[in-house]
């Protein structure tokens, strides 16, 4: 009996990926970067493998936004072989569209994705298999000179590391100790105490809020709004320490945590900035004073009574919502009489009752 001819069905998840990729492009051609972005927004093992390497919808969209829509937009290193763009219909048949193009690299990624799917179809009794996001991701990871590969590099990871995650394995660190699971960032840059804040920035976790509010902020790059980010992070710092009442010391920890996490993810911290930014001026000032998150948190655990704050914390946080930089916020923390100021003076070996100044 003749074996049925192998057929590949473009699964509904891949159809959704194609639609999302088309929505992500500002040209008439879908590139490998748009396909990767769409996978990060599709619930599937492929998305989980990418997220495990710090490649999330939040980060990818920030990179795409920085490379389109502005006269001073950041430029890609390559064009994804746009000169050899073809109609998606020539690749997908009736599932394609004559008006929607694939760049040369995107076309080859799709053709590479079809090969394992066809092999699976030959093993099915019906001779039919479904193209999955995992097939597409493997196809995208095959070539090195693509915008997809460039995007992975910007996120701090490689195709080999993502493939390892897709295969259920731990990626190699290359022997230099770099590579913190779930970030693509050298582990030495972030203490484990900051992993929760990191995951919140990348979109792998969410701040406590009503479901509809979470939907509204889905994909938001908190690093572009550091003042508002600190507002969200402050109660989480108090909760981690088991403190019921907020103090300026919790704001101080939030400023340091968000600053250090943002600096470890420059593709998020620099989104939309064409020159020197004022966003994290407060964190930079604290760092210049020799302060870091772990040191301050450890000191707080053994600190004597820090007294009371002259200004209610809620009032300080309300003001922070109106400013997208942390400079004014830190200026407030360093004022005379704040619990944060007293803690800083203790850390620096000064009289807790003396004014705090940057050395």
N, C-alpha and C positions, 0 to 999 in steps of 0.2 A: 504493500500500500504506500502510495507516494506521501512523503511528509509535506504538510501544508507549508506554503510560502511564508517566510517570516514577515510579520507586519508590526510596526510600532505605532501605538496610539499616543498622541500628544496628550498626556494627562492634564486634568483640569488645573492642577497646581502649576504646571509649566505654562499653561495658557495664561494663568494669572500672573506669572512671572513676566511673560512677554508684555502683557498689558501694563504692568507696573514699570517695566524697563522703558517702554515707549513714553510713559508719563514723566520719567526722570530725565529724558534727553531734551536739549534745547536745539537740536538739529533734526534733520530728516533721517538720521541713521542711528540705530541702536548699537552701542559699543559694548565691549566686554565689561567696562565699568558699570554700565547701566544694568546689565544682567546680574552682576554680583550684588549691586544695591538691591535689586528686586528679590534676590534669594534671602538677603538678611531680613526681609519683611515677610517671609513665608514660613509658616510653622512646619518644620521638617528637620530631619537629621542634618541636612546640609547647613541650615542656619545654626544649629547647635554646634557643629564643628567650627564654623567661623567665629561664633561668639566665644568659644573656648580659647580662641587666639586673639580676642580683643577686637575682632572685626564685626561691628554691630551696626544696626541701622542708623543709630545716632551718629557714630563716627563717620560712616561712609557718606551719609547725606551732608554732613558738615564739609567733607572734602569736595563733594560734587558742587555744593553751593559756592565754595571758594573759587571754583574754576569755571563759572559761567555767570552771565547776567550783569557783569560790571566791566567798565573800561579797563580797570586795573586788576582784573581777575588773574589769579595765579595760573600759569600755563602748564599743561601736561608736557611731559618729556617726549612723548610720542603721540602719533595720531591714530593708532589702532588700525593701521593699514586702511585708512579711509579711501584711498585711491582705488581699491578693489572692492568697494561696497557693492552689494547685490540686493535684489529684491528678496524680501523674506519668503515670498511665494516660491522662489526657485529652490529654497532649502526645505520649507515646510509644506509645500504643495497647497492644498485647499485651506490648510490652517494658517497660511501666510497671507500677506497683503502686498499688492504691487506697490503701494505708496510708502510702505515701511521698509527701510533698508537695514541690512546688517553690514557693519564694517567687515573688512577682510578677516580680521582676527575673530570677530564674533561669529562669522559664518563658519570658520574652521572649528571653533569651539562647539558649535551645534553639531557639525558633522562628526566630530570626535565623540560627542555625547550619544549620538545615534548608534555607534558601533556596539558598545556593550548592551544597549537595549535590544538591538537586533539579535545579538548572541543569546540573550535571555529568551527572546521570542522563539528561537529555534528549539529551545529546550522545553517550551510549553506545548501541551497537547493541541491547543487551539492555534498555535503558531503566532499568537498575538501577545505582545508585552507593552507595558506602559512606560513612556519616557518620564523619568523622575527628576526632581531637582538635584538629587545626588549625581545622576548621570551628567547633568548640565554642569555642575560644579567641577566634576573631574575633567570635563572637556575644557573648562575655562582655565584650569590649573596646568594644562599641558604645555602651553607656550610661555616663554619668558619675556618677550618684548611686547607685552600688551599693557593696556591701561589697567587691566585687572591686576597684573603683577605689580605695577607701580602703586596701585591703591593699597595692596597688601603691605608693600614696603613702607608706605607712609604710616600705616597702622602698626608697624613694628614687627611684622611677621613675614613668613615665606609660604610659597605654595607647598613645599615639602612638609612644613609644620601643620598646615591645614589638612593635607592628605592623611597625615598620621592621625589627626583627630577624627577624620572621617572613617578611618579604619579601626577606631577604638583604641589607639595606641597613644603613648606619651611622646611628644616630639623630642628629638635630640636637642640638647642645649648647645651643641657645637663645641663642648669641652671648656667653655669659658665661664660657665656658671650663669650665663645670661638666660633670660626667658622665664618670666614669672607666669605660671599657668593662668590663662584667661586674660592676658593683657598684651602679650607681644612686647612688653617693656622689660628691660633688664631688672631682675629681682632686687638688685642692690638699690634701685631708685625708690622703691616703696616698701616701707615696713608693713608687715602683715596687719598691723593695727589700722592701716589706711585702705585695706582691700575693700571694705564695705563702701567707703566713699568713692573709690575707684569704680566699683560695680554700678553705683548710682549714676555716675557721670556717663559711663558707657551704655547705660540703658539696660543692663542685665538685672538690675533691681529697681524698685520704685519707692519713693518716699510715701509714707502713710498719707492717704487722701481718698476722698470719695472716688468711686469708679469713674464717674463722668469727668472729674477733674484729671484723673490719670490719663484718660483718653485724650484730653485736650493738650496735655504736656508730652504725649508720646513722641519720642524722637527729638525732644528739645535738648539743645546743647547747653547745659547749665553753665559751662565755662564762658559763654558769651554774656552772662548775667551774673557776675560773681556776687554782687550785693544780695540779689534775690536768692542765689544759691546758699549763701551764708544763713539767710533767714530759714531756709528749709533744713540746713544741716545742724543748726544750733540745738534744737530740742533732741536731735538724734545723739549728739555728743553727751548731753545730760543723761539721756536714757541709758547709754552704754555704761556710764559711770554709776548708775543707780541713783542719780540725784533727782529729786522731785521738783525742786525750785530752780529756775534758770538764773544764772548770774553772768556777769560779763566774762568770767573765766571760760564759760561754755562758748561764748561768741569768739573769744580768742582762739580756742581749739578749732572752731569751725573755720575761721579765717586761715589758720595754718593748714588744716586738712585739705581744704579746697584748693589752696594755692599750690601745695606740694603735688597733689594729684593732677592738677591742670598742667603744671610744668613737666610732668612725666608724660603728658599727652599733648604735645605742641600742636598737632593737627586740629585739636579741639580748642585749645587756648588761643590760637591765632586766627580762628575763623573770622573773616570780615575785616581784619586789621590790615591796613596798607602801610602803616608805619609803627613807630613806638606807641604802644597802647598804655592807657591809664588803668586798665581793668584790675590788675593785681598789684597796684602800687602799695597797698597796705601790707600784703604778704611779703613783698620785696623789702619793705622797711623793717618788718619783724625779722626776716632772714639776715639783714645787714646788722641787726643787733645780736646775732648769734643764736636766735631762737629757732627751734623746729618743733614739729608736732609731738614727737615721742618724748623729747626732753620736757616740754611743758606738761604733758599728761603725767609723766612720772613724778614731776615735782608737785603737781596738784594732789597726788595721792598721799603725800607726806607733809603738805603745807599746813601751817597753823591756821587759826581762825582768820579769814581774810576780811572780816567786817562786812559792811553793807555797801551797796552801790548807790551813789547819790542820785542817779537817774534810773528809773525803772527800765529793765531790760526790754520790755515790750515796746517802750517808746523809742529805744535805740534801734530795734529791729524794724519798726515802722519807718523810720527815717532811711534805713538801709534799702528798703524796697524802692525808694525814689531815686537811687543812685546806682549806676551800673559798675561802679568801681569800689574797691575796698579801702582806698586812701582815707576818706573822711571817717569811715567806720573805725579804722585803727587809731586815728587821731582822737576819737572819742574814748576808746579803750585806754589810751595812755594818759588821760586827764587825771588830775589829782583825785584821790579818794576812791577810785574804782577797784573792785576786787581783782580784775585782770592786771591793773597797774601794780598792785601790791605783790601779786604773784610773780610778775616779771622782775620786780626789784629784788625779790628773794632769790630768784634763779641767778641773777647777775651779781649776787653778793652785796647788794646795797641795802641801805636802811629802808625797810618797807614803807616808811612814812615820808620818804623823800620823793620828789617828782621824778618821773621816768623820762629819760632822754635817750635818743639814738646815739650810740657811740660812733 
